[in-house]
Amino acid sequence: MDTAPVANYLGLLALVCYIITLLPSILRIVFPSTKKTEFPKLLLKYRRQIGVIAFLFAFGHGMLLVSKRNFDFFDIQTYWIYIQGVVTFIIFTLLTITSNDWSIKRMKKNWKKLHELTYLAMFLLVWHVIDKMWGHWSYLTPFGMLGITGITILFIARRWIERRKKLTKTKSTN
């Protein structure tokens, strides 16, 4: 039985859930009018749970592909070929393990710093989707490409807006 289609669905579901976790803060900055709606508040309320679900989908995606391709975990070349997926999975594992109230209380400011790795994962996922799907597109690929590229562009817009506000604030205090 070919597990690739199931693995691809799980990868897409992981990606969709992951994008949902990024939306609240991006929407708040890039589209300030969304602050007045319940949608970002609802997403924010369940962000950690959705992130854990994203991890579970990503875990299934990875396990199916590992079993299908008979990876040699003792060959360094394996890690080089799949570096984006492996590093992203490590980041998601760390974020999932620490997505609980106990970790937030215990880690304090370091929790927020650790969870900023999600933005590195976002850029790695752009690379991962492009690299792994190049040449073998399915009807799912455009959705994944559009989703991760779109949220990355919105993230860049968010950072640009935040930087502009900070510069404006700095100029007004001088």
C-alpha positions in Angstrom: 0.0 0.0 0.0 1.3 3.4 -1.0 1.4 5.6 2.1 2.6 8.7 0.3 -0.9 10.2 -0.2 -1.8 9.8 3.5 1.6 11.2 4.4 0.9 14.2 2.1 -2.5 14.8 3.7 -1.0 14.6 7.2 1.7 17.1 6.1 -0.9 19.5 4.7 -3.1 19.2 7.9 0.0 19.8 10.0 0.8 22.9 7.9 -2.8 24.2 8.1 -2.8 23.8 11.9 0.6 25.4 12.2 -0.5 28.4 10.1 -3.6 28.8 12.3 -1.2 29.1 15.3 0.6 31.9 13.6 -2.5 33.9 12.6 -3.6 35.6 15.9 -0.4 37.8 16.3 0.0 38.4 12.6 -3.7 39.4 12.2 -3.5 41.7 15.2 -0.6 43.7 13.7 -1.1 43.5 9.9 -4.9 43.9 10.1 -5.6 45.9 13.3 -9.4 45.9 12.6 -9.4 42.2 13.4 -8.7 43.1 17.1 -12.4 43.9 17.4 -13.5 40.5 16.2 -13.7 37.3 18.1 -11.8 35.2 15.5 -8.2 36.1 16.7 -9.2 35.8 20.3 -10.6 32.3 19.7 -7.5 31.3 17.9 -5.3 32.7 20.6 -7.3 30.9 23.3 -6.7 27.5 21.6 -3.3 28.2 20.0 -1.3 25.8 22.1 -3.8 23.0 21.6 -3.8 23.6 17.8 0.0 23.6 17.9 0.0 20.2 19.6 -2.4 18.9 16.9 -0.1 20.3 14.3 2.8 18.4 15.9 0.8 15.1 15.9 -0.1 15.5 12.2 3.6 16.3 11.5 4.7 13.3 13.5 2.3 11.0 11.4 3.6 12.7 8.2 7.2 12.0 9.2 6.6 8.5 10.4 4.8 7.4 7.2 7.6 8.9 5.0 10.4 7.4 7.2 8.8 3.9 6.9 8.1 4.3 3.2 11.6 5.4 2.3 13.5 3.1 4.6 15.7 5.9 6.0 19.2 5.0 7.2 19.4 7.0 10.4 23.1 6.1 10.6 24.0 7.8 7.3 24.8 11.5 7.6 23.6 12.0 4.0 20.0 11.2 5.1 20.1 14.2 7.5 21.5 16.4 4.8 18.8 15.5 2.3 16.0 16.0 4.9 17.6 18.8 7.0 14.6 21.1 6.7 12.1 18.5 7.8 14.4 17.2 10.6 15.2 20.6 12.0 11.6 21.7 11.8 10.5 18.5 13.5 13.0 19.1 16.3 11.7 22.6 16.8 8.1 21.4 16.8 9.0 18.7 19.3 10.5 21.4 21.7 7.5 23.7 21.2 5.1 20.8 21.9 6.9 19.6 25.0 6.8 23.1 26.4 3.2 24.0 25.4 1.8 23.8 28.9 1.3 26.0 31.9 4.0 24.3 33.9 6.7 25.1 31.3 5.5 28.7 31.0 5.8 29.2 34.7 9.1 27.3 35.0 10.8 28.9 32.0 9.5 32.5 32.4 11.0 34.8 29.8 12.9 31.9 28.2 9.6 30.2 27.3 8.8 33.1 24.9 12.4 33.0 23.5 12.1 29.3 22.9 8.7 29.7 21.2 10.1 32.3 18.8 11.8 29.3 17.1 8.4 28.9 15.5 9.4 31.6 13.0 12.6 29.8 12.1 10.4 26.7 11.5 8.1 28.8 9.3 11.0 29.7 7.0 12.3 26.1 7.0 8.8 24.9 6.0 8.8 27.2 3.0 12.1 25.6 2.0 10.8 22.1 2.9 7.6 22.3 0.9 9.4 23.8 -2.2 12.3 21.3 -2.0 10.4 18.2 -1.4 7.4 18.8 -3.7 9.4 20.2 -6.6 8.8 18.0 -9.6 6.2 15.8 -7.9 3.3 18.1 -7.4 -0.1 16.8 -6.4 -3.3 18.7 -6.1 -2.4 19.4 -2.5 0.9 21.1 -3.3 -0.5 24.5 -4.4 -2.5 24.7 -1.1 0.6 24.0 0.9 2.7 26.4 -1.1 0.1 29.2 -1.0 -0.5 28.7 2.8 3.1 28.7 4.0 4.3 31.4 1.5 1.2 33.6 2.3 1.7 33.4 6.1 5.5 34.0 5.7 4.8 37.1 3.6 2.3 38.3 6.3 4.9 37.6 9.0 7.4 39.8 7.1 4.8 42.5 6.8 4.1 42.2 10.5 7.8 42.6 11.4 8.1 45.6 9.0 5.0 47.3 10.6 6.4 46.6 14.1 9.8 48.0 13.1 8.3 51.1 11.5 6.2 51.7 14.7 9.3 51.3 16.8 11.3 53.8 14.7 8.4 56.3 14.7 8.2 56.0 18.5 12.0 56.4 18.8 11.9 59.6 16.6 9.0 61.1 18.6 10.9 60.7 21.9 14.0 62.4 20.6 
